[in-house]
Amino acid sequence: MVTFLNNKNINISMISKYAQKLYALLWNKFGERIFYTKQLNFLDVFMSKTMKKKLLFILYEQGWIKRIGRGRYICLSPNVIIDNFFKPKILDLLRKTKMKWCFSALNALEVYSDFSVGHRSWISSPFYIKVLKKDLKKWIKLFKKYEISILINVGKPQLGEYVVLIPKKTFSIKIINNYPVEPLDEVINFIEKRDFEFAYELDYLREKYGRAI
């Protein structure tokens, strides 16, 4: 048996690459027809049964194949998969997590402005999120699981949704428009450092909150 897919030290990026190759093979062989895991026995020449199950699970978890029943799957079309690359995921993950977090920087400004200020689009959608330092590894693991790009402290344009995690030992939260955000003073401080870029936003907050800011 070929052993390159039986190595316990194989890294995540390699697994992802082989999962993509397996999807291409499945799509070319079965298209949108239901297939059974027993129909994949020919793969045993190239990989262990454990690795085959792992790759199928990755494809299922990422939404590239659907489980129809026990040992029965169907491939989603490449067009659907491409559309799913830009399907929003982050906000749903944030709502479900029990870890402490709040919107910061541009996202906090967006919330305080009643979403009249927008900096995100379907092409590039950053989420600046304050998190506790003690939870940082858990956050990274969560977003990596869903193949969401992760940056720490400093944002840099990325395609699709991505997170900029801002780890803090502790931080305060305000609930505005049903979203947890950093206090207004911190948002004002963020704007003032970029006064020319956010002149409109500063005027909007002055009018809304009646502050000499």
Backbone as CSV, one residue per row, in Angstrom:
resi,resn,N_x,N_y,N_z,CA_x,CA_y,CA_z,C_x,C_y,C_z
1,MET,0.843,-1.194,0.000,0.000,0.000,0.000,0.879,1.244,0.000
2,VAL,0.495,2.251,-0.798,1.202,3.524,-0.784,0.973,4.191,0.556
3,THR,2.026,4.747,1.157,1.901,5.203,2.546,1.937,6.713,2.719
4,PHE,1.958,7.510,1.620,2.095,8.950,1.799,0.884,9.574,2.488
5,LEU,-0.238,8.882,2.504,-1.409,9.393,3.208,-1.662,8.637,4.509
6,ASN,-0.656,7.929,4.973,-0.787,7.216,6.237,0.159,7.789,7.291
7,ASN,0.860,8.836,6.939,1.842,9.449,7.823,1.133,10.257,8.909
8,LYS,1.377,9.934,10.163,0.719,10.632,11.273,1.162,12.090,11.380
9,ASN,2.310,12.427,10.780,2.834,13.783,10.866,2.383,14.666,9.707
10,ILE,1.500,14.161,8.861,1.015,14.952,7.729,0.346,16.220,8.245
11,ASN,0.603,17.379,7.602,0.054,18.632,8.127,-1.319,18.947,7.546
12,ILE,-1.968,19.946,8.157,-3.348,20.276,7.794,-3.458,20.723,6.347
13,SER,-2.489,21.523,5.875,-2.568,22.033,4.514,-2.508,20.887,3.501
14,MET,-1.719,19.838,3.826,-1.633,18.686,2.935,-2.959,17.931,2.929
15,ILE,-3.561,17.770,4.099,-4.861,17.091,4.184,-5.896,17.846,3.356
16,SER,-5.889,19.183,3.482,-6.830,20.001,2.729,-6.625,19.812,1.231
17,LYS,-5.362,19.745,0.798,-5.052,19.555,-0.615,-5.593,18.211,-1.102
18,TYR,-5.397,17.156,-0.311,-5.869,15.833,-0.711,-7.392,15.753,-0.670
19,ALA,-8.007,16.486,0.246,-9.472,16.528,0.290,-10.009,17.157,-0.992
20,GLN,-9.350,18.213,-1.460,-9.766,18.852,-2.707,-9.615,17.889,-3.887
21,LYS,-8.510,17.133,-3.898,-8.300,16.159,-4.975,-9.356,15.057,-4.924
22,LEU,-9.702,14.638,-3.692,-10.724,13.603,-3.552,-12.065,14.126,-4.060
23,TYR,-12.391,15.389,-3.731,-13.643,15.965,-4.234,-13.659,15.961,-5.760
24,ALA,-12.551,16.391,-6.380,-12.477,16.425,-7.845,-12.708,15.028,-8.424
25,LEU,-12.114,14.029,-7.788,-12.290,12.649,-8.243,-13.752,12.217,-8.111
26,LEU,-14.349,12.505,-6.958,-15.741,12.108,-6.713,-16.691,12.798,-7.690
27,TRP,-16.438,14.095,-7.915,-17.314,14.834,-8.828,-17.209,14.279,-10.252
28,ASN,-15.987,14.013,-10.680,-15.790,13.487,-12.034,-16.376,12.088,-12.192
29,LYS,-16.352,11.309,-11.122,-16.835,9.918,-11.189,-18.348,9.821,-11.003
30,PHE,-18.899,10.612,-10.049,-20.312,10.451,-9.693,-21.186,11.655,-10.050
31,GLY,-20.565,12.821,-10.239,-21.382,14.010,-10.483,-22.325,14.256,-9.319
32,GLU,-23.596,14.461,-9.618,-24.586,14.704,-8.556,-25.388,13.440,-8.222
33,ARG,-24.831,12.290,-8.579,-25.466,11.020,-8.222,-25.012,10.583,-6.827
34,ILE,-25.896,9.885,-6.134,-25.559,9.347,-4.814,-24.482,8.277,-4.961
35,PHE,-23.503,8.309,-4.067,-22.504,7.236,-4.064,-22.387,6.658,-2.651
36,TYR,-21.905,5.438,-2.577,-21.743,4.734,-1.315,-20.260,4.640,-0.966
37,THR,-19.963,4.646,0.319,-18.556,4.549,0.720,-17.924,3.251,0.234
38,LYS,-18.738,2.182,0.103,-18.187,0.903,-0.375,-17.760,0.992,-1.836
39,GLN,-18.250,2.019,-2.545,-17.829,2.235,-3.926,-16.450,2.889,-4.008
40,LEU,-15.908,3.263,-2.861,-14.616,3.951,-2.835,-13.485,3.014,-2.431
41,ASN,-13.752,1.704,-2.448,-12.722,0.744,-2.037,-11.481,0.798,-2.928
42,PHE,-11.651,1.280,-4.168,-10.500,1.376,-5.067,-9.448,2.356,-4.541
43,LEU,-9.848,3.243,-3.616,-8.912,4.208,-3.042,-7.983,3.576,-2.011
44,ASP,-8.300,2.361,-1.572,-7.482,1.702,-0.552,-6.052,1.459,-1.024
45,VAL,-5.849,1.494,-2.324,-4.497,1.337,-2.865,-3.657,2.579,-2.565
46,PHE,-4.334,3.711,-2.422,-3.629,4.985,-2.296,-3.618,5.562,-0.881
47,MET,-4.548,5.107,-0.044,-4.636,5.679,1.304,-5.264,4.669,2.255
48,SER,-5.029,4.884,3.532,-5.623,4.002,4.540,-7.117,4.299,4.664
49,LYS,-7.858,3.354,5.230,-9.292,3.559,5.436,-9.536,4.712,6.405
50,THR,-8.633,4.863,7.383,-8.765,5.968,8.345,-8.630,7.314,7.644
51,MET,-7.637,7.439,6.759,-7.451,8.690,6.040,-8.614,8.960,5.106
52,LYS,-9.140,7.918,4.486,-10.292,8.082,3.589,-11.491,8.639,4.350
53,LYS,-11.729,8.088,5.542,-12.821,8.589,6.378,-12.580,10.038,6.792
54,LYS,-11.323,10.350,7.100,-10.981,11.711,7.523,-11.227,12.709,6.397
55,LEU,-10.817,12.351,5.177,-11.003,13.246,4.040,-12.483,13.417,3.701
56,LEU,-13.260,12.343,3.790,-14.700,12.441,3.561,-15.354,13.336,4.604
57,PHE,-14.882,13.207,5.852,-15.428,14.037,6.922,-15.122,15.511,6.663
58,ILE,-13.906,15.806,6.193,-13.529,17.190,5.880,-14.437,17.743,4.784
59,LEU,-14.660,16.952,3.734,-15.528,17.394,2.641,-16.959,17.612,3.125
60,TYR,-17.414,16.730,4.011,-18.762,16.875,4.581,-18.853,18.112,5.459
61,GLU,-17.856,18.301,6.319,-17.862,19.423,7.255,-17.787,20.761,6.533
62,GLN,-17.050,20.795,5.421,-16.915,22.024,4.650,-18.083,22.245,3.689
63,GLY,-18.996,21.287,3.639,-20.169,21.455,2.789,-19.927,21.162,1.324
64,TRP,-18.903,20.357,1.026,-18.622,19.999,-0.366,-19.382,18.739,-0.770
65,ILE,-19.708,17.898,0.215,-20.557,16.736,-0.022,-21.642,16.716,1.054
66,LYS,-22.768,16.084,0.749,-23.863,15.945,1.711,-24.036,14.483,2.073
67,ARG,-24.351,14.236,3.346,-24.644,12.877,3.785,-26.133,12.618,3.583
68,ILE,-26.440,11.629,2.781,-27.843,11.291,2.479,-28.360,10.251,3.455
69,GLY,-27.478,9.406,3.914,-27.826,8.344,4.846,-26.546,7.656,5.280
70,ARG,-26.671,6.585,6.008,-25.489,5.874,6.491,-24.643,5.368,5.312
71,GLY,-23.423,5.887,5.205,-22.520,5.474,4.146,-22.925,5.936,2.760
72,ARG,-23.845,6.914,2.679,-24.332,7.418,1.389,-24.126,8.923,1.318
73,TYR,-23.527,9.390,0.221,-23.207,10.804,0.060,-23.561,11.269,-1.352
74,ILE,-23.570,12.576,-1.497,-23.740,13.177,-2.816,-22.876,14.435,-2.872
75,CYS,-22.255,14.685,-4.012,-21.406,15.875,-4.164,-22.256,17.108,-4.467
76,LEU,-21.899,18.241,-3.887,-22.456,19.506,-4.327,-21.714,19.925,-5.587
77,SER,-22.379,20.667,-6.446,-21.739,21.073,-7.697,-20.648,22.106,-7.412
78,PRO,-19.630,22.189,-8.267,-18.577,23.197,-8.091,-19.124,24.617,-8.012
79,ASN,-20.206,24.917,-8.760,-20.788,26.261,-8.720,-21.308,26.601,-7.329
80,VAL,-21.952,25.626,-6.700,-22.466,25.844,-5.337,-21.312,26.051,-4.369
81,ILE,-20.258,25.265,-4.520,-19.102,25.374,-3.633,-18.439,26.730,-3.765
82,ILE,-18.299,27.205,-5.000,-17.696,28.525,-5.224,-18.545,29.610,-4.570
83,ASP,-19.868,29.517,-4.729,-20.761,30.489,-4.080,-20.594,30.453,-2.568
84,ASN,-20.388,29.252,-2.014,-20.257,29.101,-0.567,-18.981,29.720,-0.015
85,PHE,-17.973,29.932,-0.887,-16.754,30.585,-0.423,-17.072,31.966,0.153
86,PHE,-18.118,32.604,-0.393,-18.472,33.955,0.029,-19.744,33.986,0.885
87,LYS,-20.197,32.813,1.303,-21.367,32.740,2.181,-20.971,33.163,3.597
88,PRO,-21.712,34.105,4.202,-21.365,34.579,5.550,-21.361,33.456,6.581
89,LYS,-20.313,33.413,7.393,-20.201,32.392,8.430,-19.884,32.999,9.793
90,ILE,-19.098,34.074,9.784,-18.499,34.568,11.025,-19.538,35.001,12.046
91,LEU,-20.524,35.775,11.617,-21.517,36.287,12.571,-22.265,35.147,13.238
92,ASP,-22.573,34.103,12.499,-23.265,32.947,13.069,-22.385,32.254,14.104
93,LEU,-21.091,32.126,13.818,-20.160,31.514,14.771,-20.052,32.348,16.040
94,LEU,-20.022,33.669,15.888,-19.925,34.560,17.039,-21.166,34.437,17.925
95,ARG,-22.309,34.335,17.314,-23.559,34.236,18.077,-23.646,32.937,18.867
96,LYS,-23.005,31.893,18.348,-23.103,30.582,18.987,-22.052,30.355,20.072
97,THR,-20.933,31.071,20.002,-19.857,30.814,20.948,-20.203,31.318,22.349
98,LYS,-19.639,30.663,23.347,-19.826,31.085,24.739,-18.631,31.894,25.237
99,MET,-17.616,32.052,24.384,-16.451,32.839,24.771,-16.769,34.333,24.714
100,LYS,-16.072,35.099,25.525,-16.292,36.542,25.569,-15.688,37.197,24.331
101,TRP,-16.439,38.132,23.731,-15.951,38.857,22.568,-16.748,40.142,22.410
102,CYS,-16.229,41.053,21.618,-16.988,42.233,21.228,-16.403,42.808,19.948
103,PHE,-17.232,43.523,19.206,-16.755,44.197,18.007,-15.857,45.361,18.395
104,SER,-14.848,45.591,17.572,-13.906,46.673,17.815,-13.671,47.440,16.518
105,ALA,-13.006,48.586,16.635,-12.558,49.369,15.479,-13.699,49.609,14.481
106,LEU,-13.490,49.239,13.211,-14.463,49.530,12.163,-15.818,48.878,12.405
107,ASN,-15.817,47.660,12.967,-17.090,46.988,13.223,-17.868,47.652,14.344
108,ALA,-17.159,48.123,15.368,-17.829,48.850,16.448,-18.407,50.161,15.909
109,LEU,-17.648,50.851,15.066,-18.135,52.081,14.433,-19.385,51.810,13.620
110,GLU,-19.391,50.707,12.916,-20.547,50.308,12.107,-21.794,50.170,12.988
111,VAL,-21.647,49.529,14.143,-22.782,49.311,15.040,-23.257,50.619,15.660
112,TYR,-22.316,51.437,16.167,-22.681,52.716,16.791,-23.360,53.663,15.796
113,SER,-23.036,53.519,14.516,-23.620,54.410,13.500,-24.924,53.851,12.951
114,ASP,-25.468,52.839,13.639,-26.708,52.193,13.197,-26.569,51.637,11.788
115,PHE,-25.362,51.190,11.481,-25.042,50.555,10.198,-25.175,51.504,9.005
116,SER,-25.174,52.825,9.297,-25.154,53.800,8.194,-23.751,53.907,7.611
117,VAL,-22.765,53.456,8.389,-21.386,53.409,7.926,-21.060,51.957,7.611
118,GLY,-20.609,51.703,6.412,-20.275,50.332,6.033,-18.878,50.250,5.449
119,HIS,-18.154,49.237,5.836,-16.800,49.053,5.313,-16.614,47.645,4.747
120,ARG,-17.702,46.869,4.767,-17.607,45.484,4.316,-18.407,45.285,3.024
121,SER,-18.008,44.319,2.240,-18.732,43.958,1.032,-18.637,42.447,0.866
122,TRP,-19.325,41.910,-0.126,-19.247,40.454,-0.341,-17.861,40.057,-0.829
123,ILE,-17.109,41.015,-1.372,-15.760,40.712,-1.863,-14.768,40.628,-0.707
124,SER,-14.868,41.585,0.221,-13.944,41.628,1.366,-14.711,42.093,2.595
125,SER,-14.749,41.237,3.607,-15.583,41.519,4.783,-14.826,41.227,6.074
126,PRO,-14.129,42.236,6.601,-13.361,42.026,7.841,-14.228,42.134,9.087
127,PHE,-13.865,41.380,10.109,-14.502,41.463,11.424,-13.404,41.690,12.457
128,TYR,-13.394,42.900,13.038,-12.436,43.221,14.093,-13.061,42.835,15.421
129,ILE,-12.447,41.880,16.097,-13.062,41.293,17.285,-12.080,41.275,18.453
130,LYS,-12.497,41.875,19.552,-11.711,41.761,20.782,-12.026,40.427,21.441
131,VAL,-10.988,39.761,21.894,-11.145,38.480,22.583,-10.203,38.455,23.782
132,LEU,-10.463,37.548,24.685,-9.562,37.395,25.830,-8.303,36.644,25.407
133,LYS,-7.159,37.098,25.907,-5.892,36.444,25.570,-5.922,34.963,25.898
134,LYS,-6.561,34.628,27.014,-6.589,33.221,27.440,-7.379,32.339,26.475
135,ASP,-8.242,32.971,25.663,-9.066,32.212,24.712,-8.518,32.235,23.286
136,LEU,-7.395,32.906,23.075,-6.915,33.136,21.716,-6.750,31.837,20.926
137,LYS,-6.138,30.834,21.535,-5.925,29.569,20.823,-7.250,28.920,20.443
138,LYS,-8.254,29.049,21.304,-9.573,28.480,21.007,-10.217,29.198,19.817
139,TRP,-10.062,30.535,19.765,-10.609,31.302,18.652,-9.940,30.900,17.340
140,ILE,-8.627,30.783,17.382,-7.892,30.407,16.180,-8.327,29.028,15.695
141,LYS,-8.488,28.108,16.630,-8.934,26.755,16.276,-10.331,26.789,15.662
142,LEU,-11.221,27.605,16.228,-12.596,27.705,15.735,-12.623,28.206,14.299
143,PHE,-11.918,29.293,14.028,-11.969,29.878,12.692,-11.203,29.039,11.668
144,LYS,-10.139,28.392,12.101,-9.413,27.512,11.189,-10.280,26.338,10.762
145,LYS,-11.108,25.870,11.673,-12.003,24.748,11.371,-12.893,25.064,10.180
146,TYR,-13.288,26.337,10.070,-14.161,26.753,8.965,-13.390,27.478,7.862
147,GLU,-12.059,27.322,7.889,-11.178,27.881,6.865,-11.395,29.378,6.672
148,ILE,-11.536,30.083,7.786,-11.672,31.538,7.777,-10.301,32.159,8.038
149,SER,-9.911,33.109,7.211,-8.609,33.759,7.367,-8.549,34.508,8.693
150,ILE,-7.410,34.404,9.369,-7.232,34.997,10.697,-6.014,35.914,10.696
151,LEU,-6.210,37.135,11.174,-5.121,38.071,11.401,-5.138,38.449,12.879
152,ILE,-3.994,38.856,13.392,-3.904,39.236,14.804,-3.533,40.711,14.908
153,ASN,-4.386,41.480,15.568,-4.191,42.901,15.876,-4.271,43.836,14.673
154,VAL,-3.618,43.505,13.587,-3.562,44.423,12.442,-4.272,43.811,11.244
155,GLY,-5.170,44.600,10.643,-5.906,44.120,9.492,-5.132,44.283,8.194
156,LYS,-5.424,43.414,7.239,-4.844,43.470,5.902,-5.889,42.898,4.950
157,PRO,-6.205,43.614,3.856,-7.297,43.167,2.979,-7.178,41.706,2.556
158,GLN,-8.304,40.990,2.692,-8.393,39.583,2.309,-9.666,39.393,1.487
159,LEU,-9.688,38.376,0.658,-10.901,38.054,-0.070,-11.894,37.356,0.856
160,GLY,-13.181,37.696,0.698,-14.211,37.062,1.509,-14.182,37.533,2.956
161,GLU,-14.816,36.758,3.808,-14.831,37.085,5.236,-13.496,36.737,5.880
162,TYR,-13.077,37.563,6.821,-11.892,37.249,7.618,-11.994,37.962,8.953
163,VAL,-11.238,37.475,9.932,-11.276,38.073,11.264,-9.926,38.690,11.602
164,VAL,-10.013,39.795,12.326,-8.831,40.401,12.931,-9.033,40.279,14.437
165,LEU,-8.361,39.327,15.040,-8.501,39.099,16.478,-7.610,40.074,17.247
166,ILE,-8.202,40.712,18.253,-7.475,41.669,19.087,-7.484,41.131,20.514
167,PRO,-6.461,40.377,20.882,-6.442,39.748,22.214,-6.139,40.754,23.330
168,LYS,-6.926,40.707,24.394,-6.754,41.582,25.546,-6.848,40.761,26.829
169,LYS,-6.143,41.210,27.844,-6.228,40.530,29.131,-7.632,40.670,29.699
170,THR,-8.195,41.861,29.509,-9.577,42.113,29.911,-10.112,43.264,29.069
171,PHE,-11.425,43.386,28.947,-12.000,44.508,28.203,-13.462,44.682,28.583
172,SER,-13.960,45.897,28.357,-15.347,46.237,28.680,-16.222,46.079,27.445
173,ILE,-17.499,45.825,27.698,-18.459,45.609,26.617,-19.699,46.470,26.837
174,LYS,-20.206,47.043,25.763,-21.500,47.699,25.744,-22.384,46.959,24.740
175,ILE,-23.669,46.866,25.013,-24.596,46.242,24.075,-25.326,47.348,23.316
176,ILE,-25.041,47.451,22.026,-25.649,48.461,21.165,-26.300,47.749,19.979
177,ASN,-27.569,48.052,19.760,-28.299,47.391,18.660,-28.187,45.862,18.729
178,ASN,-28.177,45.358,19.959,-28.118,43.912,20.231,-26.775,43.275,19.903
179,TYR,-25.740,44.096,19.719,-24.404,43.570,19.463,-23.448,44.002,20.574
180,PRO,-22.543,43.118,20.996,-21.518,43.523,21.965,-20.423,44.329,21.255
181,VAL,-20.180,45.520,21.757,-19.168,46.396,21.150,-18.303,47.008,22.250
182,GLU,-17.137,47.513,21.866,-16.301,48.217,22.818,-16.951,49.565,23.156
183,PRO,-16.618,50.174,24.302,-17.217,51.455,24.695,-17.015,52.540,23.640
184,LEU,-17.945,53.503,23.616,-17.912,54.565,22.615,-16.611,55.356,22.652
185,ASP,-16.081,55.595,23.845,-14.834,56.360,23.960,-13.701,55.705,23.168
186,GLU,-13.672,54.394,23.163,-12.616,53.692,22.430,-12.820,53.818,20.925
187,VAL,-14.077,53.847,20.508,-14.373,54.038,19.087,-13.978,55.452,18.659
188,ILE,-14.296,56.432,19.523,-13.928,57.822,19.239,-12.414,57.940,19.107
189,ASN,-11.706,57.298,20.000,-10.240,57.319,19.965,-9.727,56.723,18.652
190,PHE,-10.374,55.646,18.212,-10.006,55.023,16.941,-10.217,55.999,15.782
191,ILE,-11.352,56.719,15.805,-11.663,57.662,14.722,-10.701,58.839,14.730
192,GLU,-10.431,59.372,15.922,-9.589,60.572,16.020,-8.181,60.330,15.481
193,LYS,-7.721,59.107,15.559,-6.402,58.791,15.013,-6.415,58.769,13.488
194,ARG,-7.643,58.750,12.933,-7.808,58.727,11.478,-8.814,59.798,11.082
195,ASP,-8.641,60.984,11.636,-9.622,62.067,11.535,-10.017,62.378,10.095
196,PHE,-9.045,62.465,9.207,-9.337,62.822,7.819,-10.167,61.745,7.134
197,GLU,-9.862,60.495,7.437,-10.526,59.361,6.796,-11.961,59.191,7.276
198,PHE,-12.228,59.561,8.540,-13.547,59.310,9.121,-14.244,60.586,9.585
199,ALA,-14.091,61.670,8.840,-14.710,62.949,9.205,-16.236,62.826,9.242
200,TYR,-16.821,62.163,8.238,-18.274,61.993,8.194,-18.761,61.198,9.398
201,GLU,-18.066,60.127,9.709,-18.456,59.267,10.823,-18.406,60.020,12.146
202,LEU,-17.391,60.886,12.293,-17.253,61.668,13.519,-18.431,62.626,13.664
203,ASP,-18.824,63.265,12.570,-19.979,64.168,12.593,-21.260,63.403,12.926
204,TYR,-21.391,62.209,12.390,-22.578,61.397,12.645,-22.690,61.056,14.126
205,LEU,-21.593,60.667,14.737,-21.616,60.310,16.153,-21.867,61.531,17.026
206,ARG,-21.340,62.679,16.614,-21.615,63.927,17.359,-23.108,64.192,17.400
207,GLU,-23.752,64.065,16.244,-25.176,64.340,16.161,-26.006,63.301,16.902
208,LYS,-25.616,62.059,16.787,-26.390,60.965,17.404,-26.269,60.952,18.924
209,TYR,-25.059,61.133,19.427,-24.833,60.988,20.865,-24.693,62.320,21.579
210,GLY,-24.766,63.441,20.832,-24.766,64.772,21.448,-23.540,65.033,22.289
211,ARG,-22.397,64.610,21.773,-21.164,64.759,22.537,-20.229,65.726,21.844
212,ALA,-19.443,66.408,22.616,-18.410,67.299,22.073,-17.193,66.444,21.757
213,ILE,-17.265,65.763,20.637,-16.183,64.842,20.272,-15.529,65.275,18.959
